Amino acid sequence: MLRIGLTGGIASGKSTVAAYLRALGATVVDADVLAKEALGAGTPGLRQVIEAFGPEYLDEQGQLRRRRLADRVFADDAARARLNAIVHPRVRARLEEECARAQAHGEAAVVLDVPLLFESGMESLVDEIWLVAVPPAVQVARLRSRNGYSEGEALARLRSQMPLEEKLARAHVVIWNDQPVGRTQATVRDVWASRVIDRPE
């Protein structure tokens, strides 16, 4: 079974590409969903986060105040590293479980949708890395439009991730997503066909 790591910087459109792959029949495992599960109400992960950062990050319903914590960690490298040390091992274990499940079901490939694939060291989980890419200026514009961030907030989130040039050098496949939607969809179809459907046994 081929393990594909799908990654891309914030606001690159990686989730859109993951949706195209699902439409083509791919089994896609979303690391962001697993990370949210790991920090759900009452979980050991959430308890560890509150121990590390304080009770002000817990709301009245026992849920994590995600935006407040995000504002903290994107402004503080040490805090971000502390949070990642709590979350990443839990996500990695769940990704391994999902890969084992896909293999048991006879899947030809599984796509691990991991935004911080490189930064978390999770590239060792996969056989190929598919990078969804857009120029940094496009990322900043999308973040400001989509999330209402100031330019400073958008740039802080970009700077927290590996530079695009380094990701491009380490990817097996690059899917540029600063083009018309139909062209991106065609690229995804072609890549899926050549790397998975027509892949030699």
Secondary structure, 3 states (H helix, E strand, C coil): CEEEEEEECCCCCHHHHHHHHHHCCCEEEEHHHHHHHHCCCCCHHHHHHHHHHCHHHECCCCCECHHHHHHHHCCCHHHHHHHHHHHHHHHHHHHHHHHHHHHHCCCCEEEEECCCCCCCCHHHHCCEEEEEECCHHHHHHHHHHHHCCCHHHHHHHHHCCCCHHHHHHHCCEEEECCCCHHHHHHHHHHHHHHHHHCCCC
